[in-house]
């Protein structure tokens, strides 16, 4: 703690849990429609097969993935 005070390091951000209570209903009212309409886009980085879980985890930890990492373990 002394290191932070002595070097005047500051940290700013927010915890999503504090915002969740305030915006949860509005999020689920608005965002699914925006995704359906194509106005809000998202990315998935997929790996196929249960044997790829370890590799997928490492990609997430090292920043090697692009978007949300999904491991597809079955075709259905």
N, CA, C and O atoms as a GROMACS GRO file, in nm:
protein
  304
    1UNK      N    1   0.082  -0.119   0.000
    1UNK     CA    2   0.000   0.000   0.000
    1UNK      C    3   0.086   0.125   0.000
    1UNK      O    4   0.054   0.224  -0.066
    2UNK      N    5   0.196   0.122   0.073
    2UNK     CA    6   0.286   0.237   0.078
    2UNK      C    7   0.341   0.269  -0.061
    2UNK      O    8   0.358   0.386  -0.095
    3UNK      N    9   0.368   0.166  -0.142
    3UNK     CA   10   0.419   0.187  -0.278
    3UNK      C   11   0.320   0.270  -0.361
    3UNK      O   12   0.360   0.358  -0.436
    4UNK      N   13   0.192   0.241  -0.347
    4UNK     CA   14   0.091   0.314  -0.424
    4UNK      C   15   0.085   0.459  -0.380
    4UNK      O   16   0.079   0.549  -0.463
    5UNK      N   17   0.086   0.483  -0.250
    5UNK     CA   18   0.079   0.620  -0.199
    5UNK      C   19   0.208   0.695  -0.232
    5UNK      O   20   0.203   0.811  -0.274
    6UNK      N   21   0.319   0.632  -0.215
    6UNK     CA   22   0.447   0.698  -0.238
    6UNK      C   23   0.467   0.734  -0.385
    6UNK      O   24   0.523   0.840  -0.416
    7UNK      N   25   0.422   0.651  -0.476
    7UNK     CA   26   0.440   0.676  -0.619
    7UNK      C   27   0.318   0.744  -0.682
    7UNK      O   28   0.316   0.767  -0.803
    8UNK      N   29   0.219   0.774  -0.602
    8UNK     CA   30   0.099   0.842  -0.647
    8UNK      C   31   0.031   0.769  -0.763
    8UNK      O   32  -0.010   0.831  -0.861
    9UNK      N   33   0.019   0.640  -0.750
    9UNK     CA   34  -0.052   0.560  -0.850
    9UNK      C   35  -0.201   0.571  -0.822
    9UNK      O   36  -0.245   0.563  -0.708
   10UNK      N   37  -0.277   0.590  -0.928
   10UNK     CA   38  -0.422   0.595  -0.910
   10UNK      C   39  -0.488   0.488  -0.996
   10UNK      O   40  -0.435   0.448  -1.100
   11UNK      N   41  -0.602   0.443  -0.951
   11UNK     CA   42  -0.677   0.338  -1.020
   11UNK      C   43  -0.822   0.385  -1.030
   11UNK      O   44  -0.884   0.418  -0.930
   12UNK      N   45  -0.874   0.386  -1.151
   12UNK     CA   46  -1.012   0.428  -1.173
   12UNK      C   47  -1.085   0.319  -1.250
   12UNK      O   48  -1.026   0.253  -1.335
   13UNK      N   49  -1.210   0.300  -1.222
   13UNK     CA   50  -1.290   0.201  -1.292
   13UNK      C   51  -1.424   0.186  -1.224
   13UNK      O   52  -1.464   0.269  -1.142
   14UNK      N   53  -1.492   0.079  -1.258
   14UNK     CA   54  -1.620   0.053  -1.196
   14UNK      C   55  -1.638  -0.097  -1.181
   14UNK      O   56  -1.575  -0.176  -1.252
   15UNK      N   57  -1.723  -0.133  -1.091
   15UNK     CA   58  -1.758  -0.272  -1.072
   15UNK      C   59  -1.893  -0.294  -1.139
   15UNK      O   60  -1.989  -0.223  -1.110
   16UNK      N   61  -1.901  -0.392  -1.227
   16UNK     CA   62  -2.025  -0.413  -1.300
   16UNK      C   63  -2.140  -0.452  -1.208
   16UNK      O   64  -2.257  -0.432  -1.242
   17UNK      N   65  -2.109  -0.509  -1.093
   17UNK     CA   66  -2.216  -0.551  -1.003
   17UNK      C   67  -2.295  -0.432  -0.949
   17UNK      O   68  -2.415  -0.444  -0.922
   18UNK      N   69  -2.230  -0.318  -0.933
   18UNK     CA   70  -2.302  -0.200  -0.885
   18UNK      C   71  -2.393  -0.144  -0.994
   18UNK      O   72  -2.497  -0.086  -0.964
   19UNK      N   73  -2.354  -0.159  -1.119
   19UNK     CA   74  -2.435  -0.108  -1.229
   19UNK      C   75  -2.545  -0.206  -1.268
   19UNK      O   76  -2.647  -0.165  -1.324
   20UNK      N   77  -2.526  -0.332  -1.240
   20UNK     CA   78  -2.622  -0.435  -1.281
   20UNK      C   79  -2.760  -0.409  -1.222
   20UNK      O   80  -2.861  -0.418  -1.292
   21UNK      N   81  -2.766  -0.377  -1.096
   21UNK     CA   82  -2.895  -0.353  -1.031
   21UNK      C   83  -2.969  -0.237  -1.096
   21UNK      O   84  -3.092  -0.240  -1.106
   22UNK      N   85  -2.897  -0.137  -1.138
   22UNK     CA   86  -2.958  -0.018  -1.195
   22UNK      C   87  -3.004  -0.039  -1.339
   22UNK      O   88  -3.109   0.013  -1.379
   23UNK      N   89  -2.926  -0.114  -1.418
   23UNK     CA   90  -2.952  -0.122  -1.562
   23UNK      C   91  -2.995  -0.260  -1.612
   23UNK      O   92  -3.011  -0.278  -1.733
   24UNK      N   93  -3.014  -0.357  -1.525
   24UNK     CA   94  -3.045  -0.493  -1.567
   24UNK      C   95  -3.172  -0.500  -1.652
   24UNK      O   96  -3.169  -0.561  -1.759
   25UNK      N   97  -3.281  -0.442  -1.607
   25UNK     CA   98  -3.407  -0.448  -1.682
   25UNK      C   99  -3.396  -0.378  -1.816
   25UNK      O  100  -3.444  -0.430  -1.917
   26UNK      N  101  -3.336  -0.261  -1.818
   26UNK     CA  102  -3.321  -0.186  -1.943
   26UNK      C  103  -3.233  -0.262  -2.043
   26UNK      O  104  -3.260  -0.262  -2.163
   27UNK      N  105  -3.129  -0.328  -1.993
   27UNK     CA  106  -3.040  -0.405  -2.080
   27UNK      C  107  -3.118  -0.514  -2.154
   27UNK      O  108  -3.110  -0.524  -2.276
   28UNK      N  109  -3.194  -0.594  -2.079
   28UNK     CA  110  -3.266  -0.705  -2.141
   28UNK      C  111  -3.386  -0.659  -2.223
   28UNK      O  112  -3.439  -0.736  -2.303
   29UNK      N  113  -3.429  -0.537  -2.203
   29UNK     CA  114  -3.537  -0.481  -2.284
   29UNK      C  115  -3.484  -0.431  -2.419
   29UNK      O  116  -3.553  -0.444  -2.520
   30UNK      N  117  -3.365  -0.374  -2.421
   30UNK     CA  118  -3.313  -0.308  -2.541
   30UNK      C  119  -3.213  -0.390  -2.621
   30UNK      O  120  -3.222  -0.393  -2.744
   31UNK      N  121  -3.118  -0.454  -2.557
   31UNK     CA  122  -3.006  -0.515  -2.627
   31UNK      C  123  -3.044  -0.634  -2.716
   31UNK      O  124  -2.995  -0.640  -2.829
   32UNK      N  125  -3.128  -0.729  -2.673
   32UNK     CA  126  -3.162  -0.839  -2.764
   32UNK      C  127  -3.223  -0.792  -2.897
   32UNK      O  128  -3.195  -0.850  -3.002
   33UNK      N  129  -3.306  -0.688  -2.893
   33UNK     CA  130  -3.363  -0.634  -3.017
   33UNK      C  131  -3.256  -0.573  -3.106
   33UNK      O  132  -3.261  -0.587  -3.228
   34UNK      N  133  -3.159  -0.505  -3.047
   34UNK     CA  134  -3.051  -0.446  -3.126
   34UNK      C  135  -2.967  -0.554  -3.194
   34UNK      O  136  -2.924  -0.536  -3.308
   35UNK      N  137  -2.944  -0.666  -3.126
   35UNK     CA  138  -2.870  -0.777  -3.187
   35UNK      C  139  -2.951  -0.837  -3.302
   35UNK      O  140  -2.897  -0.860  -3.409
   36UNK      N  141  -3.081  -0.862  -3.280
   36UNK     CA  142  -3.168  -0.917  -3.384
   36UNK      C  143  -3.173  -0.827  -3.508
   36UNK      O  144  -3.176  -0.877  -3.621
   37UNK      N  145  -3.175  -0.697  -3.487
   37UNK     CA  146  -3.182  -0.602  -3.598
   37UNK      C  147  -3.048  -0.585  -3.669
   37UNK      O  148  -3.042  -0.524  -3.776
   38UNK      N  149  -2.941  -0.636  -3.610
   38UNK     CA  150  -2.809  -0.621  -3.670
   38UNK      C  151  -2.743  -0.488  -3.639
   38UNK      O  152  -2.640  -0.455  -3.697
   39UNK      N  153  -2.802  -0.411  -3.549
   39UNK     CA  154  -2.746  -0.281  -3.513
   39UNK      C  155  -2.637  -0.293  -3.408
   39UNK      O  156  -2.556  -0.202  -3.390
   40UNK      N  157  -2.634  -0.406  -3.338
   40UNK     CA  158  -2.530  -0.434  -3.240
   40UNK      C  159  -2.466  -0.567  -3.279
   40UNK      O  160  -2.534  -0.669  -3.284
   41UNK      N  161  -2.339  -0.565  -3.305
   41UNK     CA  162  -2.270  -0.684  -3.353
   41UNK      C  163  -2.177  -0.737  -3.245
   41UNK      O  164  -2.130  -0.663  -3.159
   42UNK      N  165  -2.151  -0.866  -3.252
   42UNK     CA  166  -2.059  -0.929  -3.158
   42UNK      C  167  -1.974  -1.030  -3.234
   42UNK      O  168  -2.010  -1.072  -3.344
   43UNK      N  169  -1.865  -1.069  -3.175
   43UNK     CA  170  -1.775  -1.167  -3.236
   43UNK      C  171  -1.764  -1.289  -3.147
   43UNK      O  172  -1.765  -1.279  -3.024
   44UNK      N  173  -1.752  -1.402  -3.211
   44UNK     CA  174  -1.721  -1.526  -3.139
   44UNK      C  175  -1.598  -1.586  -3.202
   44UNK      O  176  -1.586  -1.594  -3.324
   45UNK      N  177  -1.507  -1.628  -3.120
   45UNK     CA  178  -1.387  -1.700  -3.164
   45UNK      C  179  -1.409  -1.845  -3.122
   45UNK      O  180  -1.401  -1.878  -3.004
   46UNK      N  181  -1.435  -1.931  -3.218
   46UNK     CA  182  -1.474  -2.068  -3.186
   46UNK      C  183  -1.358  -2.166  -3.201
   46UNK      O  184  -1.276  -2.154  -3.292
   47UNK      N  185  -1.354  -2.261  -3.109
   47UNK     CA  186  -1.266  -2.378  -3.118
   47UNK      C  187  -1.358  -2.500  -3.116
   47UNK      O  188  -1.463  -2.498  -3.051
   48UNK      N  189  -1.319  -2.605  -3.186
   48UNK     CA  190  -1.405  -2.722  -3.199
   48UNK      C  191  -1.341  -2.844  -3.134
   48UNK      O  192  -1.228  -2.881  -3.166
   49UNK      N  193  -1.415  -2.906  -3.044
   49UNK     CA  194  -1.370  -3.028  -2.979
   49UNK      C  195  -1.326  -3.006  -2.836
   49UNK      O  196  -1.262  -2.907  -2.802
   50UNK      N  197  -1.363  -3.102  -2.752
   50UNK     CA  198  -1.330  -3.095  -2.610
   50UNK      C  199  -1.179  -3.094  -2.587
   50UNK      O  200  -1.132  -3.038  -2.488
   51UNK      N  201  -1.105  -3.155  -2.677
   51UNK     CA  202  -0.959  -3.159  -2.661
   51UNK      C  203  -0.894  -3.022  -2.681
   51UNK      O  204  -0.776  -3.005  -2.649
   52UNK      N  205  -0.968  -2.925  -2.732
   52UNK     CA  206  -0.916  -2.790  -2.755
   52UNK      C  207  -0.936  -2.696  -2.637
   52UNK      O  208  -0.899  -2.578  -2.645
   53UNK      N  209  -0.995  -2.744  -2.528
   53UNK     CA  210  -1.026  -2.657  -2.414
   53UNK      C  211  -0.899  -2.592  -2.357
   53UNK      O  212  -0.898  -2.472  -2.331
   54UNK      N  213  -0.795  -2.669  -2.337
   54UNK     CA  214  -0.671  -2.616  -2.282
   54UNK      C  215  -0.611  -2.508  -2.371
   54UNK      O  216  -0.570  -2.402  -2.323
   55UNK      N  217  -0.608  -2.534  -2.499
   55UNK     CA  218  -0.555  -2.437  -2.595
   55UNK      C  219  -0.641  -2.310  -2.596
   55UNK      O  220  -0.589  -2.199  -2.602
   56UNK      N  221  -0.772  -2.328  -2.592
   56UNK     CA  222  -0.864  -2.213  -2.590
   56UNK      C  223  -0.843  -2.129  -2.465
   56UNK      O  224  -0.842  -2.006  -2.472
   57UNK      N  225  -0.826  -2.194  -2.351
   57UNK     CA  226  -0.803  -2.122  -2.226
   57UNK      C  227  -0.676  -2.040  -2.234
   57UNK      O  228  -0.673  -1.925  -2.190
   58UNK      N  229  -0.570  -2.098  -2.289
   58UNK     CA  230  -0.444  -2.023  -2.304
   58UNK      C  231  -0.460  -1.904  -2.397
   58UNK      O  232  -0.402  -1.798  -2.373
   59UNK      N  233  -0.537  -1.920  -2.504
   59UNK     CA  234  -0.560  -1.808  -2.596
   59UNK      C  235  -0.628  -1.692  -2.524
   59UNK      O  236  -0.593  -1.576  -2.546
   60UNK      N  237  -0.725  -1.723  -2.439
   60UNK     CA  238  -0.795  -1.618  -2.365
   60UNK      C  239  -0.698  -1.549  -2.269
   60UNK      O  240  -0.700  -1.426  -2.257
   61UNK      N  241  -0.615  -1.626  -2.200
   61UNK     CA  242  -0.523  -1.569  -2.102
   61UNK      C  243  -0.412  -1.486  -2.165
   61UNK      O  244  -0.362  -1.393  -2.102
   62UNK      N  245  -0.374  -1.518  -2.290
   62UNK     CA  246  -0.264  -1.446  -2.355
   62UNK      C  247  -0.311  -1.343  -2.456
   62UNK      O  248  -0.229  -1.277  -2.520
   63UNK      N  249  -0.443  -1.330  -2.472
   63UNK     CA  250  -0.496  -1.232  -2.567
   63UNK      C  251  -0.495  -1.280  -2.710
   63UNK      O  252  -0.504  -1.199  -2.803
   64UNK      N  253  -0.484  -1.409  -2.731
   64UNK     CA  254  -0.479  -1.464  -2.866
   64UNK      C  255  -0.615  -1.481  -2.931
   64UNK      O  256  -0.623  -1.512  -3.050
   65UNK      N  257  -0.721  -1.460  -2.857
   65UNK     CA  258  -0.855  -1.474  -2.914
   65UNK      C  259  -0.907  -1.338  -2.960
   65UNK      O  260  -0.853  -1.234  -2.924
   66UNK      N  261  -1.011  -1.343  -3.039
   66UNK     CA  262  -1.072  -1.222  -3.093
   66UNK      C  263  -1.221  -1.232  -3.068
   66UNK      O  264  -1.289  -1.307  -3.138
   67UNK      N  265  -1.273  -1.160  -2.971
   67UNK     CA  266  -1.413  -1.171  -2.934
   67UNK      C  267  -1.433  -1.271  -2.823
   67UNK      O  268  -1.338  -1.306  -2.753
   68UNK      N  269  -1.556  -1.317  -2.807
   68UNK     CA  270  -1.589  -1.414  -2.702
   68UNK      C  271  -1.539  -1.551  -2.744
   68UNK      O  272  -1.568  -1.597  -2.854
   69UNK      N  273  -1.465  -1.618  -2.658
   69UNK     CA  274  -1.412  -1.751  -2.689
   69UNK      C  275  -1.517  -1.856  -2.656
   69UNK      O  276  -1.568  -1.859  -2.544
   70UNK      N  277  -1.548  -1.941  -2.752
   70UNK     CA  278  -1.647  -2.047  -2.736
   70UNK      C  279  -1.582  -2.178  -2.779
   70UNK      O  280  -1.520  -2.185  -2.885
   71UNK      N  281  -1.597  -2.282  -2.696
   71UNK     CA  282  -1.549  -2.414  -2.734
   71UNK      C  283  -1.672  -2.498  -2.766
   71UNK      O  284  -1.756  -2.523  -2.679
   72UNK      N  285  -1.683  -2.539  -2.890
   72UNK     CA  286  -1.795  -2.622  -2.935
   72UNK      C  287  -1.758  -2.768  -2.910
   72UNK      O  288  -1.666  -2.821  -2.972
   73UNK      N  289  -1.830  -2.832  -2.818
   73UNK     CA  290  -1.797  -2.970  -2.783
   73UNK      C  291  -1.887  -3.071  -2.854
   73UNK      O  292  -1.861  -3.191  -2.849
   74UNK      N  293  -1.992  -3.024  -2.920
   74UNK     CA  294  -2.081  -3.112  -2.996
   74UNK      C  295  -2.141  -3.035  -3.113
   74UNK      O  296  -2.138  -2.912  -3.114
   75UNK      N  297  -2.193  -3.106  -3.211
   75UNK     CA  298  -2.251  -3.042  -3.329
   75UNK      C  299  -2.391  -2.988  -3.306
   75UNK      O  300  -2.438  -2.903  -3.383
   76UNK      N  301  -2.461  -3.033  -3.201
   76UNK     CA  302  -2.598  -2.988  -3.180
   76UNK      C  303  -2.607  -2.867  -3.092
   76UNK      O  304  -2.717  -2.818  -3.066
   0.00000   0.00000   0.00000
